[in-house]
């Protein structure tokens, strides 16, 4: 699904994510387990961020939805078999050591 919609996952810890506007314009959808929180704009339907099941202690931000360009280092990930590979993502939502 992500390759079809062009979602570039930037997984960040809870403390590094801040929604500054538009919370009231979001609608939520959850799949089977209810762990992941998929949030969509109620006007246009874009999913710019969500709480992934692989990283319930963080957020996955769509790099394509950022207003300001940032340097991104992309790593290939087998999303079709993500449950078998999800453990390799766990470190991304942990706080960096001081």
Beta strands, then each sheet from edge to edge (+ up, - down):
strand 1: 9-13
strand 2: 26-29
strand 3: 37-41
strand 4: 49-51
strand 5: 58-62
sheet 1: 1+ 5- 4+ 3- 2+
end
